[in-house]
C-alpha cells in the first residue's frame, strides 16, 4: 500500500465515527463508496445477464459459471466492506470499551461464511 494511500485512510478514520448514541452509520470514504457501488452495479448487470440466459435456455453449465462469477464478485465486495468495518468501526468501539462489537461481528461472520 502506498504511503499516500495509507495517510488518506488514517485521515478518513480520524474524521469518522461509527455511531453516535443509538444511531449506527458507516463512514466510508467517497472513494470506497464509489468503488463498492461500481462493483455492485456490475454485479447487478451480471444478474440481469443470467436472467436473460435462463430465459433464452442457455446451456446450464454456462449459466452456472456465470452464477459462480457473480458469487465471487459479491464475496469480494463483502470482504472489502468487512475489512473497512474491522479497521474502523470495530477498532473504534473496542477502544471505547464496547466489547459487544465482538459478539456482533461473530454473528455477522457466521452469516457471511454460510
ChimeraX attribute file (.defattr): number of C-alpha atoms within 10 A of each C-alpha:
attribute: neighborCount
match mode: 1-to-1
recipient: residues
	/A:1	5
	/A:2	6
	/A:3	8
	/A:4	9
	/A:5	10
	/A:6	11
	/A:7	11
	/A:8	12
	/A:9	16
	/A:10	14
	/A:11	12
	/A:12	16
	/A:13	19
	/A:14	10
	/A:15	8
	/A:16	17
	/A:17	16
	/A:18	18
	/A:19	14
	/A:20	8
	/A:21	6
	/A:22	6
	/A:23	7
	/A:24	11
	/A:25	12
	/A:26	14
	/A:27	19
	/A:28	19
	/A:29	16
	/A:30	10
	/A:31	9
	/A:32	14
	/A:33	13
	/A:34	12
	/A:35	14
	/A:36	19
	/A:37	13
	/A:38	12
	/A:39	16
	/A:40	16
	/A:41	12
	/A:42	15
	/A:43	19
	/A:44	14
	/A:45	13
	/A:46	17
	/A:47	15
	/A:48	12
	/A:49	15
	/A:50	20
	/A:51	13
	/A:52	13
	/A:53	16
	/A:54	14
	/A:55	9
	/A:56	9
	/A:57	10
	/A:58	12
	/A:59	10
	/A:60	11
	/A:61	9
	/A:62	13
	/A:63	18
	/A:64	12
	/A:65	12
	/A:66	17
	/A:67	16
	/A:68	12
	/A:69	14
	/A:70	20
	/A:71	13
	/A:72	13
	/A:73	17
	/A:74	18
	/A:75	14
	/A:76	14
	/A:77	18
	/A:78	14
	/A:79	13
	/A:80	14
	/A:81	17
	/A:82	17
	/A:83	11
	/A:84	19
	/A:85	18
	/A:86	12
	/A:87	14
	/A:88	22
	/A:89	21
	/A:90	21
	/A:91	14
	/A:92	19
	/A:93	17
	/A:94	13
	/A:95	10
	/A:96	9
	/A:97	10
	/A:98	12
	/A:99	12
	/A:100	11
	/A:101	16
	/A:102	13
	/A:103	10
	/A:104	11
	/A:105	15
	/A:106	11
	/A:107	11
	/A:108	12
	/A:109	12
	/A:110	9
	/A:111	9
	/A:112	12
	/A:113	7
	/A:114	5
